[in-house]
Amino acid sequence: MDLLTAYNGLLIRAGLYLLIFWPTVGYYVYSDTEKRGLKNPQLRGILLGFLGILGLLIHLGMIQKQD
C-alpha cells in the first residue's frame, strides 16, 4: 500500500487543504486583526489560518461579538 494513496488519498487531500486555505485565511485574519488594532495579529493569523474555514468562522464570530 502506497503511503500517499492510503485511505483514498487522505494525506494528499489534507495537504492540499492546508496549502490552499492556511495562507488565504491566515492572511485575511492577520490583516483584519491588524486593521482593527487587536492584539497578536501574527499569532491569530497562524492559528486561525491553520483551522481554515473553521478558523475564518471563529474570527468572524469574535469580530461580530466585539462590535
C-alpha positions, 0 to 999 in steps of 0.5 A: 500500500502506497503511503500517499494513496492510503485511505483514498488519498487522505494525506494528499487531500489534507495537504492540499487543504492546508496549502490552499486555505492556511495562507488565504485565511491566515492572511485575511485574519492577520490583516483584519486583526491588524486593521482593527488594532487587536492584539497578536495579529501574527499569532491569530493569523497562524492559528486561525489560518491553520483551522481554515474555514473553521478558523475564518468562522471563529474570527468572524464570530469574535469580530461580530461579538466585539462590535 
